[in-house]
Amino acid sequence: MPPRPVVQSGQTLRVWQRKALMEYLRGKREDFLTVATPGAGKTTFALRIALELFSDGTIDNLTVVTPTEHLKKQWADAAARVGIDLDPGFRNADLHAASDFHGTVVTYAQVGVAPAVHKRRTITRKTLVVLDEIHHAGDSKSWGDGVKAAFEPAVRRLMLTGTPFRSDDNPIPFVQYERGADGMARSRSDTTYGYAEALADGVVRPVIFLAYSGETRWRTSAGDELAARLGEPMTQDLISQAWRTALDPTGDWMQQVLRAADARLQVLRSGGMPDAGGLVIASDQTAARAYAKVLGEITGEKAVVVLSDDQGSSGRIATFAASNERWMVAVRMVSEGVDIPRLAVGVYATSASTPLFFAQAIGRFVRARGTNETATVFVPSVPHLLELAAELEAQRNHVLGAPKTKEGFEDDLLERAQREEKAGDELLKGFEALSATAELDQVIFDGATFGLPAQTGTPEEEEYLGLPGLLTADQVSALLSKRQAEQVAAEKRRAPAAAVTLAPEQPKTAGERRIVLRRQLNTLVAAHHHRTNLPHGKIHAELRRLCGGPPSAQATIEQLEERIATIQTM
């Protein structure tokens, strides 16, 4: 057995980590759930707790459980930097861990298939178990049951997650649930450090979302040709098909968005982040390879492709993280836990839309290395995604037995559609994307929506893409508000101040009218913000309270008109 690791001088902690450490040491609880936003430093926090417990003799063994094989090495490397030697190569066939390690790193899948092996190891030594991204322990009954059986004998269990919620009712092992006044049981964390707090502390980067809409046209398996504007109100099936059409690698939508994203990346690389990198998150391997080819044509440089079932994927991620290469394209392997701090531009080119996946994917871009670094994520203008972007700071819990609301029902449809797409659902056979055009629709930051003027075009897009990358969250908000104020002034110069009109040219379709009304509403909200200093999000929320209805991205023409009339009287 190697020498017992101890806390070394010079190991500093962030404020939230120190507070959480004191809470942990004071409570001496067997189970401790830490909820902290991606990029906050959960790994550093967990390893500090392990050092404290090694030092006082509470434990003599550490087991870390991760969702993926790649994260095993990442954990072992991080532990080695603080003097803890973990074996990331342990296999279930090994009867005993090597004696020259302080512990092991395994995956939930390993534990799920052989819980008895890990239980024997847990029983024989005083063990701290760190369950990284603990929500994965409920991914299947075998995983949850295996984790519970294997680690119930542990001296201490530390659970970590950035997203303590799931889309199902599978309880998460060792997590405490408390029943609220509504009768629903919700997960209870022992310490929480959310994105909003981390942003205020400068621990994470501010994220600007650039949402692109556009006209899409496709042919169904029945041979019918359909057309729709991405982001407009329609049935869930039509949303999924329009969304899928936009993501077609051969269509103009993805080509235009990838060009815009690379332009943004070049702005960052020439403006203070010379090593800034970009990540495209794709739906499947075929699309990932196709996007990489498009990026190669745009940039003249080969993009790194990471596929979960390819040997050497972990090595390619590590090489990209340490390099100056511009773009990486991946499916799901880089969506959770992977630490590439130089990622600053993202393209969300996947149909995955659960709050869990979205939060973890966006978490790849928020890891701050220094002050005043901004991240930009390009997303399809789909109402569900826009709502998730606007609610990035929302704290969520895992709720057991929650009744299915309309929103929950739609989430179920999306998840089912994603599962069916993976399985090659018969209904999608014969689907053919025909065309799609991209157009910058709106900018979302800090829960507020900043609309574009009614007359859009390339200069306006280039202006937004030119947002400086070295800004604090307050500076980003001030700059966007300033631009919105300039748009208000421009609108007033183009039309009589007393009249609230549509665009100078009357829209010809209902979809075009909704776009104009939504932008007009955002302009009025911006003007109200400058008069009152109320955040955009609060103004929108008050309008929803007074008028009813969903967020403006999903509102009908009548609802938008009512909100416009209401804000004029506020």
C-alpha positions as CSV (number, residue, x, y, z in Angstrom):
1,M,0.0,0.0,0.0
2,P,1.5,3.4,-0.9
3,P,1.9,6.1,1.8
4,R,-1.3,7.6,3.1
5,P,-2.1,10.8,1.0
6,V,-2.4,14.0,3.0
7,V,-3.5,17.6,2.3
8,Q,-0.6,19.5,0.8
9,S,0.1,23.1,1.4
10,G,-0.8,25.5,-1.5
11,Q,-4.0,23.6,-2.4
12,T,-6.5,26.4,-2.5
13,L,-10.3,26.1,-2.7
14,R,-12.9,28.3,-4.1
15,V,-15.3,29.9,-1.7
16,W,-18.2,27.5,-2.4
17,Q,-15.8,24.5,-2.0
18,R,-14.6,25.8,1.4
19,K,-18.1,26.3,2.6
20,A,-19.2,22.9,1.3
21,L,-16.1,21.2,2.9
22,M,-16.9,22.7,6.3
23,E,-20.5,21.5,6.0
24,Y,-19.3,18.0,5.1
25,L,-16.7,17.8,7.9
26,R,-19.2,19.2,10.5
27,G,-22.0,16.9,9.6
28,K,-20.0,13.6,9.2
29,R,-22.9,12.1,7.3
30,E,-22.5,8.8,5.5
31,D,-24.3,10.2,2.4
32,F,-23.6,13.7,1.1
33,L,-25.1,15.0,-2.2
34,T,-23.3,17.9,-3.8
35,V,-25.0,19.8,-6.6
36,A,-22.8,22.2,-8.5
37,T,-23.0,23.6,-12.0
38,P,-20.6,22.1,-14.6
39,G,-17.3,23.9,-14.4
40,A,-17.6,24.7,-10.8
41,G,-14.9,22.3,-9.6
42,K,-16.8,19.2,-8.3
43,T,-13.7,16.9,-8.9
44,T,-11.4,19.2,-6.9
45,F,-14.0,19.3,-4.1
46,A,-14.4,15.5,-3.9
47,L,-10.6,14.9,-3.9
48,R,-10.2,17.4,-1.1
49,I,-12.7,15.5,1.0
50,A,-10.9,12.2,0.2
51,L,-7.6,13.8,1.4
52,E,-9.2,14.9,4.6
53,L,-10.7,11.4,5.3
54,F,-7.4,9.7,4.4
55,S,-5.5,12.0,6.7
56,D,-7.7,11.4,9.8
57,G,-7.9,7.6,9.2
58,T,-11.7,7.6,8.4
59,I,-10.9,5.7,5.1
60,D,-8.0,3.8,3.6
61,N,-9.5,3.3,0.2
62,L,-11.2,5.4,-2.5
63,T,-13.5,4.2,-5.2
64,V,-14.7,6.6,-7.9
65,V,-17.6,5.7,-10.2
66,T,-18.1,7.5,-13.4
67,P,-20.5,7.4,-16.4
68,T,-17.9,6.8,-19.1
69,E,-14.5,5.1,-19.8
70,H,-13.0,8.4,-20.8
71,L,-13.8,10.0,-17.4
72,K,-11.9,7.2,-15.6
73,K,-8.6,8.5,-16.8
74,Q,-9.6,12.1,-16.3
75,W,-10.3,11.3,-12.6
76,A,-7.1,9.3,-12.2
77,D,-5.1,12.2,-13.6
78,A,-6.8,14.7,-11.4
79,A,-6.2,12.5,-8.3
80,A,-2.6,12.0,-9.1
81,R,-2.0,15.8,-9.1
82,V,-3.0,15.9,-5.4
83,G,-1.1,12.7,-4.4
84,I,-3.9,10.1,-4.6
85,D,-3.0,7.1,-6.9
86,L,-6.1,5.6,-8.5
87,D,-6.2,2.6,-10.9
88,P,-8.4,3.5,-13.9
89,G,-7.6,0.1,-15.5
90,F,-9.3,-2.1,-12.9
91,R,-11.6,-4.8,-14.4
92,N,-14.2,-6.9,-12.8
93,A,-12.2,-10.0,-13.5
94,D,-9.5,-8.7,-11.1
95,L,-10.1,-10.2,-7.7
96,H,-8.2,-7.5,-5.9
97,A,-7.0,-4.0,-6.8
98,A,-3.3,-3.6,-7.2
99,S,-1.7,-2.9,-3.8
100,D,0.3,0.1,-5.0
101,F,-2.9,2.2,-5.5
102,H,-5.0,4.1,-3.1
103,G,-8.1,3.0,-4.9
104,T,-9.8,2.5,-8.3
105,V,-12.0,4.3,-10.8
106,V,-14.8,2.2,-12.4
107,T,-17.9,2.9,-14.5
108,Y,-21.6,2.5,-13.5
109,A,-21.8,-0.2,-16.2
110,Q,-19.0,-2.2,-14.5
111,V,-20.7,-2.0,-11.2
112,G,-24.1,-2.9,-12.7
113,V,-22.9,-6.2,-14.3
114,A,-20.9,-7.4,-11.2
115,P,-22.0,-5.7,-8.0
116,A,-20.8,-8.6,-5.9
117,V,-17.2,-7.9,-7.0
118,H,-17.3,-4.3,-5.9
119,K,-19.2,-5.2,-2.7
120,R,-16.3,-7.5,-1.6
121,R,-13.8,-4.7,-2.2
122,T,-15.9,-2.2,-0.3
123,I,-16.3,-4.6,2.7
124,T,-12.6,-5.5,3.0
125,R,-11.4,-1.9,3.4
126,K,-12.7,1.4,4.9
127,T,-14.0,2.9,1.7
128,L,-15.1,6.3,0.5
129,V,-17.2,6.0,-2.7
130,V,-17.5,9.0,-4.9
131,L,-20.4,8.6,-7.3
132,D,-19.8,11.1,-10.1
133,E,-22.9,12.3,-12.0
134,I,-25.0,10.2,-9.6
135,H,-28.2,10.6,-11.7
136,H,-26.7,8.0,-14.0
137,A,-27.2,5.4,-11.3
138,G,-30.8,5.4,-12.3
139,D,-30.2,4.9,-16.0
140,S,-31.3,1.3,-15.7
141,K,-32.6,-0.9,-12.9
142,S,-29.5,-3.0,-13.0
143,W,-27.3,0.0,-12.6
144,G,-29.3,1.4,-9.7
145,D,-29.6,-1.9,-7.9
146,G,-25.9,-2.7,-8.6
147,V,-24.7,0.6,-7.1
148,K,-26.9,0.2,-4.0
149,A,-25.8,-3.4,-3.4
150,A,-22.1,-2.7,-4.1
151,F,-21.7,0.4,-2.0
152,E,-24.1,0.1,0.9
153,P,-21.2,-1.2,3.1
154,A,-19.1,1.9,2.4
155,V,-18.0,4.0,5.3
156,R,-18.8,7.2,3.3
157,R,-20.6,8.0,0.1
158,L,-20.2,11.3,-1.7
159,M,-22.6,12.0,-4.6
160,L,-21.8,14.6,-7.3
161,T,-24.0,16.0,-10.0
162,G,-24.5,19.2,-12.0
163,T,-28.0,18.1,-12.9
164,P,-29.8,16.3,-10.0
165,F,-32.9,15.4,-12.1
166,R,-34.0,12.7,-14.4
167,S,-36.8,12.3,-16.9
168,D,-38.2,9.2,-15.2
169,D,-39.3,8.0,-11.8
170,N,-36.3,5.7,-11.1
171,P,-35.1,6.8,-7.6
172,I,-31.4,7.6,-7.4
173,P,-29.5,5.4,-4.9
174,F,-28.4,7.0,-1.7
175,V,-30.1,10.3,-2.5
176,Q,-32.6,11.6,0.1
177,Y,-36.1,12.5,-1.1
178,E,-38.4,14.9,0.8
179,R,-42.2,15.1,0.2
180,G,-43.5,18.6,-0.4
181,A,-46.9,20.2,0.2
182,D,-48.0,18.9,-3.2
183,G,-47.3,15.4,-2.2
184,M,-44.4,15.0,-4.6
185,A,-41.1,13.6,-3.4
186,R,-38.1,15.7,-4.4
187,S,-34.4,15.1,-4.2
188,R,-32.6,16.9,-1.4
189,S,-29.0,18.2,-1.8
190,D,-26.7,18.8,1.1
191,T,-24.9,21.7,-0.7
192,T,-25.8,23.5,-3.9
193,Y,-23.8,25.9,-6.1
194,G,-25.8,26.9,-9.2
195,Y,-24.9,28.5,-12.5
196,A,-26.2,31.9,-11.4
197,E,-24.0,31.9,-8.3
198,A,-21.0,30.7,-10.3
199,L,-21.5,33.3,-12.9
200,A,-21.7,36.1,-10.3
201,D,-18.4,34.7,-8.8
202,G,-16.7,34.6,-12.1
203,V,-16.2,30.9,-11.8
204,V,-18.0,30.1,-15.1
205,R,-18.3,32.0,-18.4
206,P,-21.4,33.9,-19.5
207,V,-23.1,32.0,-22.4
208,I,-24.7,33.8,-25.3
209,F,-27.2,31.8,-27.3
210,L,-27.7,32.7,-31.0
211,A,-30.9,31.1,-32.2
212,Y,-31.3,30.5,-35.9
213,S,-34.7,30.0,-37.6
214,G,-35.3,29.6,-41.4
215,E,-37.6,28.0,-43.9
216,T,-37.5,24.2,-44.1
217,R,-39.0,21.8,-46.7
218,W,-39.1,18.0,-46.7
219,R,-40.8,15.0,-48.2
220,T,-42.6,12.5,-45.9
221,S,-42.5,8.7,-46.2
222,A,-45.9,9.0,-47.9
223,G,-44.5,11.2,-50.6
224,D,-46.1,14.4,-49.4
225,E,-44.0,17.6,-49.5
226,L,-44.3,19.9,-46.5
227,A,-42.8,23.2,-45.6
228,A,-42.6,25.1,-42.3
229,R,-40.6,27.9,-40.7
230,L,-38.4,26.5,-37.9
231,G,-39.6,27.8,-34.5
232,E,-43.1,28.5,-35.5
233,P,-46.0,26.9,-33.6
234,M,-46.9,23.5,-35.0
235,T,-47.5,20.0,-33.9
236,Q,-44.7,18.1,-32.2
237,D,-44.3,15.8,-35.2
238,L,-43.9,18.7,-37.6
239,I,-41.4,20.4,-35.2
240,S,-39.3,17.2,-35.1
241,Q,-39.4,16.9,-38.9
242,A,-38.6,20.6,-39.5
243,W,-35.8,20.4,-36.9
244,R,-34.4,17.3,-38.6
245,T,-34.5,19.0,-42.0
246,A,-32.5,21.9,-40.6
247,L,-29.9,19.6,-39.2
248,D,-29.4,17.8,-42.6
249,P,-25.6,18.1,-43.3
250,T,-26.3,18.6,-47.0
251,G,-28.7,21.5,-46.5
252,D,-28.0,25.2,-46.5
253,W,-29.1,25.6,-42.8
254,M,-26.2,23.7,-41.3
255,Q,-23.8,25.1,-43.9
256,Q,-24.8,28.7,-43.0
257,V,-24.8,28.1,-39.2
258,L,-21.4,26.4,-39.3
259,R,-20.0,29.3,-41.3
260,A,-21.4,31.7,-38.8
261,A,-20.0,29.7,-35.9
262,D,-16.6,29.6,-37.4
263,A,-16.7,33.3,-38.0
264,R,-17.5,33.7,-34.3
265,L,-14.6,31.5,-33.4
266,Q,-12.2,33.5,-35.5
267,V,-13.4,36.7,-33.7
268,L,-12.6,35.1,-30.3
269,R,-9.2,33.7,-31.5
270,S,-8.1,37.1,-32.8
271,G,-9.5,39.1,-29.8
272,G,-7.9,37.6,-26.8
273,M,-8.6,33.9,-26.8
274,P,-6.0,32.6,-29.3
275,D,-6.6,29.0,-28.5
276,A,-10.4,29.2,-28.5
277,G,-12.0,25.9,-29.8
278,G,-15.3,24.9,-31.1
279,L,-17.5,21.9,-30.6
280,V,-20.4,20.6,-32.8
281,I,-22.7,18.2,-30.9
282,A,-24.2,15.9,-33.5
283,S,-27.2,13.5,-33.3
284,D,-25.4,10.4,-34.8
285,Q,-22.1,9.3,-36.2
286,T,-23.1,9.7,-39.9
287,A,-24.1,13.4,-39.3
288,A,-20.9,13.9,-37.2
289,R,-18.6,12.8,-40.1
290,A,-20.6,14.9,-42.5
291,Y,-20.4,18.0,-40.3
292,A,-16.7,17.5,-40.0
293,K,-16.4,17.4,-43.8
294,V,-18.3,20.7,-44.1
295,L,-16.1,22.3,-41.5
296,G,-13.0,21.2,-43.4
297,E,-14.3,22.8,-46.5
298,I,-15.1,26.1,-44.6
299,T,-11.9,26.3,-42.6
300,G,-9.3,24.5,-44.7
301,E,-8.5,22.5,-41.6
302,K,-9.5,19.0,-40.7
303,A,-11.9,18.8,-37.8
304,V,-11.4,16.2,-35.0
305,V,-14.2,13.6,-35.0
306,V,-14.9,11.8,-31.7
307,L,-17.2,8.8,-31.8
308,S,-17.9,6.8,-28.6
309,D,-17.3,3.4,-30.1
310,D,-14.0,4.3,-31.8
311,Q,-10.8,3.1,-30.1
312,G,-8.6,6.0,-29.2
313,S,-11.5,8.5,-28.6
314,S,-10.2,9.4,-25.2
315,G,-6.8,10.1,-26.6
316,R,-8.2,12.3,-29.3
317,I,-10.2,14.3,-26.8
318,A,-7.1,14.8,-24.6
319,T,-5.0,15.7,-27.7
320,F,-7.6,18.3,-28.8
321,A,-7.8,19.8,-25.3
322,A,-4.1,20.4,-25.3
323,S,-3.8,21.6,-28.9
324,N,-4.7,24.7,-30.9
325,E,-7.0,22.9,-33.3
326,R,-10.2,24.8,-34.2
327,W,-13.1,22.3,-34.3
328,M,-14.2,19.0,-32.7
329,V,-17.3,17.1,-33.8
330,A,-18.8,14.6,-31.4
331,V,-22.0,12.7,-30.7
332,R,-22.5,12.2,-27.0
333,M,-19.1,11.4,-25.7
334,V,-18.2,15.1,-25.0
335,S,-21.6,16.0,-23.6
336,E,-20.8,15.3,-19.9
337,G,-17.9,15.6,-17.5
338,V,-15.2,16.1,-20.2
339,D,-13.0,19.0,-19.3
340,I,-11.8,21.1,-22.3
341,P,-11.6,24.6,-20.9
342,R,-10.7,26.3,-24.2
343,L,-14.1,25.4,-25.8
344,A,-15.8,28.7,-26.4
345,V,-18.1,28.2,-29.4
346,G,-20.7,25.5,-29.7
347,V,-23.2,24.3,-32.3
348,Y,-26.1,22.4,-30.9
349,A,-26.8,20.2,-33.9
350,T,-28.7,17.4,-32.2
351,S,-32.3,16.5,-31.6
352,A,-31.7,15.5,-28.0
353,S,-33.7,18.0,-26.0
354,T,-34.2,16.9,-22.4
355,P,-33.2,19.4,-19.7
356,L,-30.6,17.0,-18.5
357,F,-28.8,16.6,-21.8
358,F,-29.1,20.2,-22.7
359,A,-27.6,21.4,-19.4
360,Q,-24.7,18.9,-19.6
361,A,-24.0,19.8,-23.2
362,I,-23.9,23.6,-22.5
363,G,-21.7,22.8,-19.5
364,R,-18.9,22.0,-21.9
365,F,-18.6,25.7,-22.8
366,V,-18.9,27.4,-19.4
367,R,-15.6,26.4,-17.8
368,A,-13.7,29.7,-17.1
369,R,-9.9,29.8,-17.2
370,G,-9.6,33.5,-16.4
371,T,-11.7,36.6,-16.1
372,N,-13.9,38.0,-18.9
373,E,-14.2,35.1,-21.3
374,T,-17.5,34.6,-23.1
375,A,-19.0,31.5,-24.7
376,T,-21.4,31.4,-27.7
377,V,-23.7,28.5,-28.5
378,F,-25.6,28.3,-31.8
379,V,-29.0,26.6,-31.4
380,P,-32.0,25.9,-33.7
381,S,-34.9,28.2,-33.0
382,V,-37.1,25.5,-31.6
383,P,-39.4,26.7,-28.7
384,H,-38.4,23.9,-26.4
385,L,-34.6,24.6,-26.8
386,L,-35.2,28.4,-26.5
387,E,-37.0,27.8,-23.2
388,L,-34.1,25.7,-21.9
389,A,-31.6,28.3,-22.9
390,A,-33.6,31.1,-21.2
391,E,-33.8,28.9,-18.0
392,L,-30.1,27.9,-17.9
393,E,-29.9,29.3,-14.4
394,A,-32.9,27.4,-13.1
395,Q,-32.3,25.0,-10.2
396,R,-34.0,21.6,-10.7
397,N,-34.6,18.6,-8.5
398,H,-35.5,15.1,-9.3
399,V,-39.2,14.6,-8.7
400,L,-40.7,11.2,-8.2
401,G,-44.3,10.6,-9.4
402,A,-44.8,14.0,-10.9
403,P,-48.1,14.3,-12.9
404,K,-47.6,14.7,-16.6
405,T,-48.2,18.3,-17.6
406,K,-48.5,19.4,-21.2
407,E,-44.8,20.3,-21.1
408,G,-44.0,16.9,-19.6
409,F,-46.1,15.2,-22.2
410,E,-44.2,17.0,-25.0
411,D,-40.9,16.0,-23.3
412,D,-42.0,12.4,-23.4
413,L,-42.8,12.7,-27.1
414,L,-39.4,14.2,-27.8
415,E,-37.6,11.5,-25.8
416,R,-39.7,8.8,-27.5
417,A,-38.9,10.3,-30.9
418,Q,-35.2,10.3,-30.1
419,R,-35.3,6.6,-29.0
420,E,-37.2,5.7,-32.2
421,E,-34.8,7.6,-34.4
422,K,-31.9,5.7,-32.8
423,A,-33.7,2.4,-33.4
424,G,-34.4,3.2,-37.0
425,D,-38.1,3.8,-36.6
426,E,-40.2,2.7,-39.5
427,L,-42.1,6.0,-39.6
428,L,-38.9,7.9,-40.4
429,K,-37.9,5.6,-43.3
430,G,-38.4,7.4,-46.6
431,F,-38.1,10.9,-44.9
432,E,-36.2,13.2,-47.2
433,A,-34.9,16.7,-46.3
434,L,-35.3,18.9,-49.4
435,S,-34.1,22.4,-48.4
436,A,-33.5,24.7,-45.4
437,T,-32.3,28.2,-45.1
438,A,-30.8,29.8,-41.9
439,E,-31.6,33.2,-40.5
440,L,-30.4,34.7,-37.1
441,D,-33.7,34.9,-35.2
442,Q,-32.9,36.1,-31.7
443,V,-30.2,36.3,-29.0
444,I,-30.7,34.9,-25.5
445,F,-28.6,35.8,-22.6
446,D,-29.2,35.7,-18.8
447,G,-32.8,34.6,-19.3
448,A,-33.6,37.6,-21.5
449,T,-34.4,37.5,-25.2
450,F,-32.9,40.2,-27.5
451,G,-34.8,40.3,-30.7
452,L,-33.5,41.6,-34.1
453,P,-35.1,44.5,-35.9
454,A,-37.8,43.7,-38.4
455,Q,-35.4,44.3,-41.3
456,T,-32.8,41.6,-40.9
457,G,-29.8,40.7,-43.0
458,T,-26.1,39.9,-43.1
459,P,-24.8,43.1,-41.5
460,E,-27.0,42.6,-38.4
461,E,-25.8,39.0,-38.1
462,E,-22.2,40.1,-38.4
463,E,-22.7,42.7,-35.7
464,Y,-23.9,40.1,-33.2
465,L,-21.2,37.7,-34.2
466,G,-18.7,40.4,-33.5
467,L,-19.6,40.5,-29.8
468,P,-16.2,40.8,-28.0
469,G,-15.2,37.6,-26.3
470,L,-13.5,39.2,-23.3
471,L,-16.5,40.6,-21.3
472,T,-18.0,40.0,-17.9
473,A,-21.6,38.9,-17.6
474,D,-22.7,42.4,-16.7
475,Q,-20.8,43.9,-19.7
476,V,-22.5,41.4,-22.1
477,S,-25.9,42.3,-20.7
478,A,-25.1,46.0,-21.0
479,L,-23.9,45.7,-24.6
480,L,-26.9,43.7,-25.7
481,S,-29.2,46.2,-23.9
482,K,-27.4,49.0,-25.7
483,R,-27.9,47.4,-29.0
484,Q,-31.6,46.8,-28.3
485,A,-31.9,50.5,-27.3
486,E,-30.3,51.5,-30.6
487,Q,-32.9,49.3,-32.3
488,V,-35.7,51.0,-30.4
489,A,-34.4,54.4,-31.6
490,A,-34.1,53.1,-35.2
491,E,-37.7,51.8,-35.1
492,K,-38.9,55.2,-33.8
493,R,-37.2,57.0,-36.7
494,R,-38.8,54.7,-39.2
495,A,-42.4,55.0,-37.9
496,P,-44.5,57.6,-36.0
497,A,-43.6,57.5,-32.3
498,A,-47.3,57.3,-31.2
499,A,-48.1,54.3,-33.4
500,V,-47.3,50.8,-32.7
501,T,-47.2,49.3,-36.2
502,L,-45.9,46.2,-37.9
503,A,-42.9,46.3,-40.1
504,P,-43.0,48.8,-43.0
505,E,-43.8,46.0,-45.4
506,Q,-46.8,44.1,-44.2
507,P,-46.0,40.4,-43.6
508,K,-47.7,38.1,-46.1
509,T,-48.0,34.9,-43.9
510,A,-49.0,34.1,-40.3
511,G,-45.4,32.9,-39.7
512,E,-43.9,36.2,-40.9
513,R,-46.4,38.1,-38.8
514,R,-45.4,36.2,-35.6
515,I,-41.8,37.0,-36.3
516,V,-42.5,40.7,-36.6
517,L,-44.7,40.8,-33.5
518,R,-42.2,38.9,-31.5
519,R,-39.4,41.3,-32.4
520,Q,-41.7,44.2,-31.7
521,L,-42.5,42.8,-28.3
522,N,-38.8,42.4,-27.5
523,T,-38.1,45.9,-28.6
524,L,-40.9,47.2,-26.3
525,V,-39.6,45.1,-23.4
526,A,-36.1,46.5,-24.0
527,A,-37.5,50.1,-23.8
528,H,-39.4,49.2,-20.6
529,H,-36.1,47.8,-19.2
530,H,-34.3,51.1,-19.8
531,R,-37.1,53.0,-18.1
532,T,-37.4,50.8,-15.1
533,N,-34.1,48.8,-14.8
534,L,-36.2,45.7,-14.5
535,P,-34.5,42.6,-16.0
536,H,-35.9,41.5,-19.4
537,G,-36.9,38.2,-17.9
538,K,-39.0,39.7,-15.2
539,I,-40.8,41.9,-17.7
540,H,-41.6,38.9,-19.9
541,A,-42.8,37.0,-16.8
542,E,-45.1,39.8,-15.7
543,L,-46.6,40.0,-19.2
544,R,-47.2,36.2,-19.1
545,R,-48.8,36.6,-15.6
546,L,-51.1,39.4,-16.8
547,C,-52.0,37.9,-20.2
548,G,-51.4,34.2,-19.8
549,G,-49.9,31.9,-22.3
550,P,-46.5,30.4,-23.0
551,P,-43.1,32.1,-23.5
552,S,-43.0,34.5,-26.5
553,A,-41.2,31.9,-28.6
554,Q,-44.3,29.7,-28.4
555,A,-47.0,32.4,-28.2
556,T,-49.7,32.8,-30.8
557,I,-50.4,36.0,-32.8
558,E,-53.3,36.9,-30.6
559,Q,-51.2,36.4,-27.4
560,L,-48.3,38.5,-28.8
561,E,-50.7,41.3,-29.8
562,E,-52.2,41.3,-26.3
563,R,-48.8,41.5,-24.7
564,I,-47.8,44.4,-27.0
565,A,-51.0,46.2,-26.0
566,T,-50.4,45.5,-22.3
567,I,-46.8,46.7,-22.2
568,Q,-47.8,50.0,-23.8
569,T,-49.9,50.7,-20.7
570,M,-47.2,49.6,-18.1
